[in-house]
Amino acid sequence: MSDDEQSTSEPSDPRVLAAAIALWECNWALPDRITGPAARHFMAENEWIRAGFIRQAQRVIDAIDRIGDDR
């Protein structure tokens, strides 16, 4: 099975599953969650905490964009 054909429901790298579960729990990718309770709690955090999460999120989005450009 090639990388493109590999099952996405059972990734071979356990880090992928851990990240998928964490993202699912956070619902970070759902646009309607931007104004929900989690967003209000996030915006109430100290600026340096928000900045760290924003940098990490930007890295994720940049990586996704690079993958999309390669296909």
N, C-alpha and C positions, 0 to 999 in steps of 0.2 A: 504494500500500500504506500503510495507516495505521500509526501507531506500534505498536499492539497486534498487527498482522499482520506486522510486519517480521521478517525471518529472524533467529533468534537464533544461528544457526551462523556468520554472517558479519556482525558488527556494523559499522555505518557509522563509528563512533567508534573509532579504534585504541586509545584508552585502555581501552575496555571489554574488548577482546581481551587486552591486556596484563594487566589486573587478573584476568581469568578464568584466564589461564595461571598467574599467580602464586598464586592461590587453589587451583587444581588441584594445583600442585606442593606446596603446604603441607598439603593435605588438612585445612585448618582446620575445615571444616564437618562432618567425620565424628566423631560422638560417641565412637566406640571409639578414636580417636586421642588422647583427652585423657590417657590413662594410658600412652601409648606412649613410645618413646625421645625423640621430639621434645618431649613434655611435660616429661620429666625434664630435658632440656637447657634448656628454657625456664625452668623453676622454679629452675635453678641460676644463671641470669643475675642481674645486679644488680637491685635493686628498681626503680631508675629506668628501666631498660630495659624491664622487664616492665610497669611503669606506662604507659609510652608506647605499647606495643603494645596494652595493655588499653584505653586511651583510643581508639585508632584502631579497634579491633574494636567497641567500644561505638558509635562513630559509624556504622559499617557496619550494625550490627544496628538502630540507631534509624532509619536511612534505609530499611532493608528494612521495618520495621514501619510507617513512614509510607506507603510505597508500598502495602502491604497494606491499610491503612485507607482509602486513596483508591479502591480498587477495589470 
